[in-house]
Amino acid sequence: MKRFFFLILALCVFGISQNNFAQASCDSEINLAEVKIEIKRDGSSTGCIGCTAEYSASIDGNGIVNYEGYSGIRLKGKHTFSISVEQVKDLINDFKKINFFALEDKYIDKKLPNGMTQFVDHAVKITTTLTVGNKTKSVFNFYGAPKELDQLQEKIHGIIIKLQQND
């Protein structure tokens, strides 16, 4: 049974299967105690100190959010918040949809259709990490990431900002 659980977990989180049975099993059998989502935003390369939100946060499978705000954000210092387990499951499904574990480890430039590479020297550095059991993947995003990763990072950022407004 334990092997079956890990097989279903792998299928769900790593995006290997798209059939309805596996999808239904994701919601009911994922061990949230083994899930951790982390994000770190660093605006030091933007050229505008304090103009962009700089913080780190982790969200565990039970919805506990450990946050530390550095600069450019309303709430500085260490704080603990909580989100619903449903929000955690929603984020896990978003990671699955973008096949997070298959993404490149870092995005620092954009490959253009004409074969050229585009660079920038002033963007927010965002590192997003997902841990499920003993499997961990971190993705560094400076510039050129797939839009789905950008959207997921913005969704997590939106959750963090909303938590601060409720504090």
Beta strands, then each sheet from edge to edge (+ up, - down):
strand 1: 35-42
strand 2: 54-60
strand 3: 64-71
strand 4: 77-82
strand 5: 106-107
strand 6: 110-111
strand 7: 117-118
strand 8: 125-132
strand 9: 135-141
sheet 1: 4+ 3- 2+ 1- 8+ 9- 5-
sheet 2: 6+ 7-
end
